[in-house]
Amino acid sequence: MTFGTWLFTKMRGELVGSDEQGNRYFQDKRLIDGRRRKRWVMYNGEAEASRVPPDWHGWLHYTTDTSPPPGGMPRKPWQKEHLPNLTGTPLAYHPPGSSVAASENKPKPSYEAWRPG
């Protein structure tokens, strides 16, 4: 967080809520006729947009005007837990056959090439 963001938040920000990761969500205290109130997030740690859960993403992008309840929205049994973008980390997905994957995980060819006899 930069000094400017911190100062802007202290002067004009109204805390709306926070998520499980400790990110805090704010909106502008001022209400100007004909305009939407500015909304933003203060990340707890690295500023990475994929760390915003879907509940808060909808609120940040004005999809909904109500903020999620503490603990998040109720989940359906088929919904997976939110995962941030893991690209560039040791936990990143590497498909079989990629240059980063181990040599024993190389896929077998799906066909045998024809060789003239």
N, CA, C and O atoms as a GROMACS GRO file, in nm:
protein
  468
    1MET      N    1   0.084  -0.116   0.000
    1MET     CA    2   0.000   0.000   0.000
    1MET      C    3   0.089   0.123   0.000
    1MET      O    4   0.186   0.132   0.076
    2THR      N    5   0.055   0.216  -0.084
    2THR     CA    6   0.134   0.339  -0.092
    2THR      C    7   0.081   0.440   0.010
    2THR      O    8  -0.028   0.425   0.065
    3PHE      N    9   0.161   0.541   0.036
    3PHE     CA   10   0.121   0.645   0.129
    3PHE      C   11  -0.003   0.718   0.079
    3PHE      O   12  -0.092   0.751   0.158
    4GLY      N   13  -0.010   0.743  -0.051
    4GLY     CA   14  -0.125   0.811  -0.110
    4GLY      C   15  -0.254   0.732  -0.091
    4GLY      O   16  -0.358   0.790  -0.060
    5THR      N   17  -0.248   0.601  -0.111
    5THR     CA   18  -0.366   0.517  -0.093
    5THR      C   19  -0.408   0.516   0.053
    5THR      O   20  -0.527   0.524   0.084
    6TRP      N   21  -0.312   0.507   0.142
    6TRP     CA   22  -0.341   0.507   0.285
    6TRP      C   23  -0.408   0.638   0.325
    6TRP      O   24  -0.507   0.638   0.398
    7LEU      N   25  -0.354   0.751   0.278
    7LEU     CA   26  -0.407   0.882   0.312
    7LEU      C   27  -0.548   0.900   0.254
    7LEU      O   28  -0.638   0.950   0.322
    8PHE      N   29  -0.567   0.860   0.128
    8PHE     CA   30  -0.699   0.870   0.064
    8PHE      C   31  -0.802   0.788   0.142
    8PHE      O   32  -0.914   0.833   0.163
    9THR      N   33  -0.762   0.670   0.186
    9THR     CA   34  -0.852   0.583   0.260
    9THR      C   35  -0.888   0.644   0.395
    9THR      O   36  -1.003   0.639   0.437
   10LYS      N   37  -0.790   0.700   0.463
   10LYS     CA   38  -0.815   0.763   0.594
   10LYS      C   39  -0.907   0.884   0.581
   10LYS      O   40  -0.994   0.905   0.666
   11MET      N   41  -0.890   0.962   0.476
   11MET     CA   42  -0.968   1.084   0.461
   11MET      C   43  -1.108   1.060   0.404
   11MET      O   44  -1.205   1.120   0.450
   12ARG      N   45  -1.119   0.971   0.305
   12ARG     CA   46  -1.245   0.958   0.232
   12ARG      C   47  -1.307   0.820   0.239
   12ARG      O   48  -1.416   0.799   0.186
   13GLY      N   49  -1.241   0.724   0.302
   13GLY     CA   50  -1.291   0.587   0.301
   13GLY      C   51  -1.382   0.553   0.418
   13GLY      O   52  -1.362   0.598   0.531
   14GLU      N   53  -1.481   0.472   0.387
   14GLU     CA   54  -1.573   0.419   0.487
   14GLU      C   55  -1.562   0.267   0.478
   14GLU      O   56  -1.591   0.208   0.373
   15LEU      N   57  -1.521   0.202   0.588
   15LEU     CA   58  -1.504   0.057   0.588
   15LEU      C   59  -1.638  -0.011   0.571
   15LEU      O   60  -1.733   0.018   0.644
   16VAL      N   61  -1.645  -0.102   0.475
   16VAL     CA   62  -1.769  -0.176   0.448
   16VAL      C   63  -1.760  -0.316   0.506
   16VAL      O   64  -1.859  -0.368   0.557
   17GLY      N   65  -1.642  -0.377   0.498
   17GLY     CA   66  -1.626  -0.512   0.550
   17GLY      C   67  -1.490  -0.568   0.516
   17GLY      O   68  -1.404  -0.499   0.460
   18SER      N   69  -1.471  -0.695   0.550
   18SER     CA   70  -1.344  -0.764   0.520
   18SER      C   71  -1.375  -0.909   0.486
   18SER      O   72  -1.485  -0.959   0.511
   19ASP      N   73  -1.276  -0.977   0.427
   19ASP     CA   74  -1.294  -1.117   0.390
   19ASP      C   75  -1.206  -1.207   0.476
   19ASP      O   76  -1.140  -1.160   0.569
   20GLU      N   77  -1.207  -1.337   0.444
   20GLU     CA   78  -1.132  -1.437   0.522
   20GLU      C   79  -0.981  -1.414   0.516
   20GLU      O   80  -0.910  -1.451   0.609
   21GLN      N   81  -0.932  -1.354   0.409
   21GLN     CA   82  -0.788  -1.332   0.392
   21GLN      C   83  -0.740  -1.206   0.462
   21GLN      O   84  -0.619  -1.179   0.465
   22GLY      N   85  -0.831  -1.127   0.517
   22GLY     CA   86  -0.794  -1.004   0.585
   22GLY      C   87  -0.796  -0.882   0.495
   22GLY      O   88  -0.759  -0.773   0.539
   23ASN      N   89  -0.838  -0.896   0.370
   23ASN     CA   90  -0.854  -0.781   0.281
   23ASN      C   91  -0.970  -0.695   0.333
   23ASN      O   92  -1.072  -0.748   0.376
   24ARG      N   93  -0.954  -0.564   0.328
   24ARG     CA   94  -1.058  -0.474   0.376
   24ARG      C   95  -1.116  -0.396   0.258
   24ARG      O   96  -1.042  -0.353   0.168
   25TYR      N   97  -1.248  -0.378   0.258
   25TYR     CA   98  -1.319  -0.316   0.147
   25TYR      C   99  -1.380  -0.184   0.193
   25TYR      O  100  -1.440  -0.175   0.299
   26PHE      N  101  -1.362  -0.081   0.110
   26PHE     CA  102  -1.404   0.055   0.143
   26PHE      C  103  -1.490   0.113   0.032
   26PHE      O  104  -1.488   0.068  -0.082
   27GLN      N  105  -1.568   0.214   0.070
   27GLN     CA  106  -1.637   0.297  -0.028
   27GLN      C  107  -1.624   0.442   0.015
   27GLN      O  108  -1.599   0.472   0.132
   28ASP      N  109  -1.642   0.532  -0.081
   28ASP     CA  110  -1.629   0.675  -0.056
   28ASP      C  111  -1.737   0.721   0.041
   28ASP      O  112  -1.853   0.682   0.029
   29LYS      N  113  -1.699   0.803   0.138
   29LYS     CA  114  -1.796   0.857   0.234
   29LYS      C  115  -1.894   0.952   0.166
   29LYS      O  116  -2.011   0.960   0.204
   30ARG      N  117  -1.845   1.025   0.066
   30ARG     CA  118  -1.928   1.125   0.000
   30ARG      C  119  -2.026   1.061  -0.096
   30ARG      O  120  -1.995   0.962  -0.163
   31LEU      N  121  -2.144   1.117  -0.102
   31LEU     CA  122  -2.245   1.073  -0.197
   31LEU      C  123  -2.278   1.191  -0.287
   31LEU      O  124  -2.337   1.289  -0.242
   32ILE      N  125  -2.240   1.182  -0.414
   32ILE     CA  126  -2.260   1.289  -0.511
   32ILE      C  127  -2.377   1.250  -0.600
   32ILE      O  128  -2.382   1.139  -0.652
   33ASP      N  129  -2.472   1.344  -0.617
   33ASP     CA  130  -2.590   1.316  -0.699
   33ASP      C  131  -2.551   1.273  -0.840
   33ASP      O  132  -2.467   1.336  -0.905
   34GLY      N  133  -2.613   1.165  -0.887
   34GLY     CA  134  -2.590   1.118  -1.023
   34GLY      C  135  -2.463   1.036  -1.042
   34GLY      O  136  -2.431   0.996  -1.154
   35ARG      N  137  -2.389   1.011  -0.934
   35ARG     CA  138  -2.265   0.934  -0.946
   35ARG      C  139  -2.265   0.820  -0.845
   35ARG      O  140  -2.327   0.827  -0.739
   36ARG      N  141  -2.193   0.714  -0.882
   36ARG     CA  142  -2.177   0.602  -0.790
   36ARG      C  143  -2.065   0.633  -0.691
   36ARG      O  144  -1.974   0.710  -0.721
   37ARG      N  145  -2.073   0.572  -0.575
   37ARG     CA  146  -1.966   0.590  -0.477
   37ARG      C  147  -1.848   0.502  -0.518
   37ARG      O  148  -1.866   0.386  -0.556
   38LYS      N  149  -1.729   0.556  -0.509
   38LYS     CA  150  -1.608   0.483  -0.544
   38LYS      C  151  -1.589   0.368  -0.444
   38LYS      O  152  -1.611   0.386  -0.325
   39ARG      N  153  -1.547   0.251  -0.493
   39ARG     CA  154  -1.523   0.134  -0.408
   39ARG      C  155  -1.382   0.082  -0.434
   39ARG      O  156  -1.334   0.085  -0.547
   40TRP      N  157  -1.315   0.036  -0.329
   40TRP     CA  158  -1.180  -0.018  -0.346
   40TRP      C  159  -1.148  -0.117  -0.235
   40TRP      O  160  -1.221  -0.128  -0.136
   41VAL      N  161  -1.039  -0.189  -0.254
   41VAL     CA  162  -0.993  -0.290  -0.159
   41VAL      C  163  -0.852  -0.256  -0.113
   41VAL      O  164  -0.769  -0.210  -0.192
   42MET      N  165  -0.826  -0.279   0.015
   42MET     CA  166  -0.692  -0.268   0.071
   42MET      C  167  -0.649  -0.412   0.103
   42MET      O  168  -0.705  -0.476   0.192
   43TYR      N  169  -0.550  -0.461   0.029
   43TYR     CA  170  -0.508  -0.600   0.043
   43TYR      C  171  -0.428  -0.621   0.170
   43TYR      O  172  -0.352  -0.534   0.213
   44ASN      N  173  -0.446  -0.736   0.229
   44ASN     CA  174  -0.365  -0.778   0.342
   44ASN      C  175  -0.248  -0.858   0.284
   44ASN      O  176  -0.261  -0.978   0.260
   45GLY      N  177  -0.137  -0.793   0.263
   45GLY     CA  178  -0.022  -0.858   0.199
   45GLY      C  179  -0.009  -0.812   0.055
   45GLY      O  180  -0.034  -0.696   0.023
   46GLU      N  181   0.030  -0.906  -0.031
   46GLU     CA  182   0.055  -0.874  -0.172
   46GLU      C  183  -0.074  -0.830  -0.242
   46GLU      O  184  -0.179  -0.893  -0.226
   47ALA      N  185  -0.065  -0.723  -0.318
   47ALA     CA  186  -0.180  -0.673  -0.395
   47ALA      C  187  -0.195  -0.757  -0.521
   47ALA      O  188  -0.128  -0.732  -0.621
   48GLU      N  189  -0.282  -0.855  -0.516
   48GLU     CA  190  -0.306  -0.946  -0.627
   48GLU      C  191  -0.458  -0.957  -0.645
   48GLU      O  192  -0.528  -1.006  -0.556
   49ALA      N  193  -0.508  -0.912  -0.758
   49ALA     CA  194  -0.652  -0.905  -0.782
   49ALA      C  195  -0.722  -1.039  -0.769
   49ALA      O  196  -0.840  -1.043  -0.734
   50SER      N  197  -0.654  -1.149  -0.796
   50SER     CA  198  -0.720  -1.279  -0.788
   50SER      C  199  -0.742  -1.321  -0.643
   50SER      O  200  -0.803  -1.425  -0.618
   51ARG      N  201  -0.695  -1.243  -0.547
   51ARG     CA  202  -0.719  -1.274  -0.406
   51ARG      C  203  -0.854  -1.222  -0.358
   51ARG      O  204  -0.892  -1.246  -0.243
   52VAL      N  205  -0.928  -1.154  -0.443
   52VAL     CA  206  -1.062  -1.104  -0.408
   52VAL      C  207  -1.161  -1.218  -0.430
   52VAL      O  208  -1.173  -1.266  -0.543
   53PRO      N  209  -1.232  -1.262  -0.326
   53PRO     CA  210  -1.330  -1.370  -0.343
   53PRO      C  211  -1.447  -1.325  -0.432
   53PRO      O  212  -1.472  -1.206  -0.445
   54PRO      N  213  -1.519  -1.420  -0.492
   54PRO     CA  214  -1.629  -1.386  -0.582
   54PRO      C  215  -1.736  -1.298  -0.518
   54PRO      O  216  -1.793  -1.211  -0.584
   55ASP      N  217  -1.764  -1.319  -0.389
   55ASP     CA  218  -1.866  -1.239  -0.320
   55ASP      C  219  -1.830  -1.091  -0.325
   55ASP      O  220  -1.913  -1.007  -0.359
   56TRP      N  221  -1.706  -1.061  -0.291
   56TRP     CA  222  -1.662  -0.922  -0.287
   56TRP      C  223  -1.636  -0.867  -0.427
   56TRP      O  224  -1.649  -0.747  -0.449
   57HIS      N  225  -1.600  -0.953  -0.520
   57HIS     CA  226  -1.579  -0.909  -0.658
   57HIS      C  227  -1.707  -0.847  -0.714
   57HIS      O  228  -1.703  -0.743  -0.780
   58GLY      N  229  -1.820  -0.911  -0.688
   58GLY     CA  230  -1.948  -0.858  -0.734
   58GLY      C  231  -1.977  -0.721  -0.674
   58GLY      O  232  -2.027  -0.633  -0.744
   59TRP      N  233  -1.946  -0.703  -0.547
   59TRP     CA  234  -1.970  -0.574  -0.483
   59TRP      C  235  -1.875  -0.468  -0.538
   59TRP      O  236  -1.918  -0.356  -0.565
   60LEU      N  237  -1.746  -0.501  -0.555
   60LEU     CA  238  -1.649  -0.405  -0.606
   60LEU      C  239  -1.686  -0.354  -0.745
   60LEU      O  240  -1.661  -0.238  -0.777
   61HIS      N  241  -1.744  -0.441  -0.827
   61HIS     CA  242  -1.775  -0.407  -0.965
   61HIS      C  243  -1.921  -0.366  -0.984
   61HIS      O  244  -1.972  -0.369  -1.096
   62TYR      N  245  -1.987  -0.329  -0.875
   62TYR     CA  246  -2.123  -0.276  -0.878
   62TYR      C  247  -2.226  -0.374  -0.934
   62TYR      O  248  -2.330  -0.332  -0.984
   63THR      N  249  -2.198  -0.504  -0.928
   63THR     CA  250  -2.296  -0.604  -0.969
   63THR      C  251  -2.409  -0.608  -0.866
   63THR      O  252  -2.525  -0.629  -0.901
   64THR      N  253  -2.372  -0.586  -0.740
   64THR     CA  254  -2.469  -0.580  -0.632
   64THR      C  255  -2.437  -0.462  -0.542
   64THR      O  256  -2.321  -0.422  -0.529
   65ASP      N  257  -2.540  -0.405  -0.480
   65ASP     CA  258  -2.518  -0.292  -0.391
   65ASP      C  259  -2.504  -0.335  -0.246
   65ASP      O  260  -2.464  -0.255  -0.161
   66THR      N  261  -2.536  -0.460  -0.217
   66THR     CA  262  -2.524  -0.508  -0.079
   66THR      C  263  -2.393  -0.584  -0.064
   66THR      O  264  -2.359  -0.668  -0.147
   67SER      N  265  -2.321  -0.553   0.042
   67SER     CA  266  -2.195  -0.622   0.067
   67SER      C  267  -2.224  -0.762   0.123
   67SER      O  268  -2.329  -0.782   0.185
   68PRO      N  269  -2.134  -0.857   0.102
   68PRO     CA  270  -2.155  -0.992   0.153
   68PRO      C  271  -2.158  -0.992   0.306
   68PRO      O  272  -2.094  -0.908   0.369
   69PRO      N  273  -2.232  -1.085   0.365
   69PRO     CA  274  -2.234  -1.093   0.511
   69PRO      C  275  -2.099  -1.142   0.565
   69PRO      O  276  -2.022  -1.203   0.490
   70PRO      N  277  -2.069  -1.119   0.692
   70PRO     CA  278  -1.944  -1.172   0.748
   70PRO      C  279  -1.938  -1.324   0.729
   70PRO      O  280  -2.036  -1.394   0.755
   71GLY      N  281  -1.825  -1.373   0.684
   71GLY     CA  282  -1.810  -1.515   0.655
   71GLY      C  283  -1.844  -1.551   0.512
   71GLY      O  284  -1.827  -1.666   0.472
   72GLY      N  285  -1.892  -1.456   0.433
   72GLY     CA  286  -1.922  -1.480   0.292
   72GLY      C  287  -2.063  -1.529   0.269
   72GLY      O  288  -2.138  -1.555   0.362
   73MET      N  289  -2.096  -1.541   0.142
   73MET     CA  290  -2.229  -1.588   0.101
   73MET      C  291  -2.239  -1.738   0.125
   73MET      O  292  -2.137  -1.808   0.123
   74PRO      N  293  -2.361  -1.790   0.147
   74PRO     CA  294  -2.376  -1.935   0.162
   74PRO      C  295  -2.332  -2.007   0.034
   74PRO      O  296  -2.361  -1.961  -0.077
   75ARG      N  297  -2.264  -2.116   0.050
   75ARG     CA  298  -2.211  -2.190  -0.064
   75ARG      C  299  -2.299  -2.309  -0.099
   75ARG      O  300  -2.355  -2.375  -0.012
   76LYS      N  301  -2.310  -2.335  -0.227
   76LYS     CA  302  -2.379  -2.454  -0.276
   76LYS      C  303  -2.282  -2.572  -0.263
   76LYS      O  304  -2.161  -2.551  -0.262
   77PRO      N  305  -2.333  -2.694  -0.252
   77PRO     CA  306  -2.244  -2.809  -0.234
   77PRO      C  307  -2.148  -2.830  -0.352
   77PRO      O  308  -2.041  -2.886  -0.335
   78TRP      N  309  -2.188  -2.785  -0.471
   78TRP     CA  310  -2.104  -2.806  -0.590
   78TRP      C  311  -2.000  -2.698  -0.609
   78TRP      O  312  -1.915  -2.712  -0.697
   79GLN      N  313  -2.002  -2.591  -0.530
   79GLN     CA  314  -1.906  -2.482  -0.546
   79GLN      C  315  -1.773  -2.516  -0.479
   79GLN      O  316  -1.770  -2.571  -0.368
   80LYS      N  317  -1.665  -2.483  -0.547
   80LYS     CA  318  -1.531  -2.504  -0.491
   80LYS      C  319  -1.490  -2.382  -0.411
   80LYS      O  320  -1.546  -2.273  -0.429
   81GLU      N  321  -1.392  -2.399  -0.324
   81GLU     CA  322  -1.338  -2.288  -0.248
   81GLU      C  323  -1.261  -2.196  -0.343
   81GLU      O  324  -1.205  -2.242  -0.443
   82HIS      N  325  -1.259  -2.069  -0.312
   82HIS     CA  326  -1.187  -1.972  -0.394
   82HIS      C  327  -1.036  -1.996  -0.385
   82HIS      O  328  -0.982  -2.014  -0.276
   83LEU      N  329  -0.969  -1.996  -0.501
   83LEU     CA  330  -0.823  -2.008  -0.506
   83LEU      C  331  -0.767  -1.888  -0.578
   83LEU      O  332  -0.815  -1.851  -0.685
   84PRO      N  333  -0.664  -1.825  -0.522
   84PRO     CA  334  -0.600  -1.715  -0.594
   84PRO      C  335  -0.520  -1.769  -0.712
   84PRO      O  336  -0.497  -1.890  -0.722
   85ASN      N  337  -0.478  -1.681  -0.800
   85ASN     CA  338  -0.396  -1.719  -0.915
   85ASN      C  339  -0.261  -1.771  -0.865
   85ASN      O  340  -0.189  -1.699  -0.796
   86LEU      N  341  -0.226  -1.893  -0.900
   86LEU     CA  342  -0.103  -1.956  -0.852
   86LEU      C  343   0.009  -1.952  -0.956
   86LEU      O  344   0.114  -2.014  -0.935
   87THR      N  345  -0.010  -1.882  -1.066
   87THR     CA  346   0.092  -1.872  -1.169
   87THR      C  347   0.220  -1.813  -1.111
   87THR      O  348   0.215  -1.712  -1.041
   88GLY      N  349   0.332  -1.875  -1.142
   88GLY     CA  350   0.460  -1.824  -1.094
   88GLY      C  351   0.498  -1.873  -0.956
   88GLY      O  352   0.602  -1.834  -0.903
   89THR      N  353   0.415  -1.956  -0.897
   89THR     CA  354   0.446  -2.011  -0.764
   89THR      C  355   0.477  -2.160  -0.778
   89THR      O  356   0.449  -2.218  -0.882
   90PRO      N  357   0.534  -2.221  -0.676
   90PRO     CA  358   0.559  -2.365  -0.683
   90PRO      C  359   0.431  -2.448  -0.695
   90PRO      O  360   0.436  -2.563  -0.738
   91LEU      N  361   0.317  -2.391  -0.658
   91LEU     CA  362   0.190  -2.463  -0.665
   91LEU      C  363   0.119  -2.447  -0.799
   91LEU      O  364   0.007  -2.496  -0.816
   92ALA      N  365   0.181  -2.380  -0.893
   92ALA     CA  366   0.119  -2.357  -1.024
   92ALA      C  367   0.096  -2.490  -1.096
   92ALA      O  368   0.173  -2.585  -1.079
   93TYR      N  369  -0.009  -2.495  -1.178
   93TYR     CA  370  -0.039  -2.616  -1.255
   93TYR      C  371   0.055  -2.626  -1.375
   93TYR      O  372   0.073  -2.530  -1.450
   94HIS      N  373   0.112  -2.743  -1.392
   94HIS     CA  374   0.196  -2.772  -1.508
   94HIS      C  375   0.142  -2.899  -1.574
   94HIS      O  376   0.153  -3.007  -1.515
   95PRO      N  377   0.085  -2.890  -1.692
   95PRO     CA  378   0.028  -3.009  -1.755
   95PRO      C  379   0.136  -3.109  -1.791
   95PRO      O  380   0.252  -3.072  -1.809
   96PRO      N  381   0.097  -3.235  -1.803
   96PRO     CA  382   0.195  -3.335  -1.844
   96PRO      C  383   0.256  -3.297  -1.979
   96PRO      O  384   0.185  -3.257  -2.072
   97GLY      N  385   0.388  -3.309  -1.988
   97GLY     CA  386   0.456  -3.276  -2.112
   97GLY      C  387   0.509  -3.134  -2.117
   97GLY      O  388   0.581  -3.099  -2.211
   98SER      N  389   0.477  -3.052  -2.019
   98SER     CA  390   0.531  -2.915  -2.020
   98SER      C  391   0.679  -2.920  -1.987
   98SER      O  392   0.727  -3.016  -1.927
   99SER      N  393   0.751  -2.817  -2.026
   99SER     CA  394   0.895  -2.815  -2.004
   99SER      C  395   0.930  -2.808  -1.856
   99SER      O  396   1.042  -2.840  -1.818
  100VAL      N  397   0.836  -2.767  -1.773
  100VAL     CA  398   0.862  -2.756  -1.630
  100VAL      C  399   0.832  -2.886  -1.557
  100VAL      O  400   0.894  -2.915  -1.454
  101ALA      N  401   0.738  -2.965  -1.609
  101ALA     CA  402   0.700  -3.090  -1.544
  101ALA      C  403   0.817  -3.189  -1.545
  101ALA      O  404   0.903  -3.184  -1.632
  102ALA      N  405   0.818  -3.276  -1.447
  102ALA     CA  406   0.925  -3.376  -1.436
  102ALA      C  407   0.920  -3.471  -1.556
  102ALA      O  408   0.815  -3.494  -1.615
  103SER      N  409   1.037  -3.525  -1.592
  103SER     CA  410   1.047  -3.609  -1.713
  103SER      C  411   0.963  -3.736  -1.702
  103SER      O  412   0.917  -3.786  -1.805
  104GLU      N  413   0.941  -3.791  -1.583
  104GLU     CA  414   0.861  -3.913  -1.572
  104GLU      C  415   0.712  -3.887  -1.591
  104GLU      O  416   0.635  -3.981  -1.609
  105ASN      N  417   0.672  -3.761  -1.588
  105ASN     CA  418   0.532  -3.728  -1.608
  105ASN      C  419   0.500  -3.694  -1.754
  105ASN      O  420   0.392  -3.643  -1.782
  106LYS      N  421   0.591  -3.720  -1.845
  106LYS     CA  422   0.568  -3.689  -1.986
  106LYS      C  423   0.456  -3.780  -2.039
  106LYS      O  424   0.455  -3.900  -2.010
  107PRO      N  425   0.364  -3.723  -2.115
  107PRO     CA  426   0.254  -3.806  -2.165
  107PRO      C  427   0.301  -3.901  -2.274
  107PRO      O  428   0.398  -3.874  -2.345
  108LYS      N  429   0.232  -4.012  -2.286
  108LYS     CA  430   0.261  -4.107  -2.394
  108LYS      C  431   0.194  -4.054  -2.519
  108LYS      O  432   0.087  -3.994  -2.512
  109PRO      N  433   0.255  -4.075  -2.635
  109PRO     CA  434   0.191  -4.026  -2.757
  109PRO      C  435   0.057  -4.096  -2.777
  109PRO      O  436   0.041  -4.213  -2.745
  110SER      N  437  -0.039  -4.023  -2.830
  110SER     CA  438  -0.173  -4.079  -2.851
  110SER      C  439  -0.179  -4.166  -2.977
  110SER      O  440  -0.281  -4.231  -3.002
  111TYR      N  441  -0.072  -4.168  -3.055
  111TYR     CA  442  -0.069  -4.252  -3.173
  111TYR      C  443   0.075  -4.292  -3.201
  111TYR      O  444   0.169  -4.234  -3.146
  112GLU      N  445   0.092  -4.392  -3.286
  112GLU     CA  446   0.226  -4.435  -3.327
  112GLU      C  447   0.246  -4.388  -3.471
  112GLU      O  448   0.165  -4.420  -3.558
  113ALA      N  449   0.351  -4.315  -3.494
  113ALA     CA  450   0.375  -4.261  -3.627
  113ALA      C  451   0.400  -4.372  -3.728
  113ALA      O  452   0.465  -4.472  -3.697
  114TRP      N  453   0.348  -4.354  -3.846
  114TRP     CA  454   0.366  -4.453  -3.953
  114TRP      C  455   0.505  -4.441  -4.010
  114TRP      O  456   0.554  -4.331  -4.033
  115ARG      N  457   0.568  -4.552  -4.032
  115ARG     CA  458   0.700  -4.553  -4.094
  115ARG      C  459   0.692  -4.642  -4.217
  115ARG      O  460   0.645  -4.755  -4.208
  116PRO      N  461   0.738  -4.593  -4.330
  116PRO     CA  462   0.731  -4.675  -4.452
  116PRO      C  463   0.816  -4.801  -4.434
  116PRO      O  464   0.925  -4.796  -4.378
  117GLY      N  465   0.766  -4.910  -4.480
  117GLY     CA  466   0.830  -5.038  -4.460
  117GLY      C  467   0.900  -5.085  -4.574
  117GLY      O  468   0.960  -5.193  -4.570
   0.00000   0.00000   0.00000
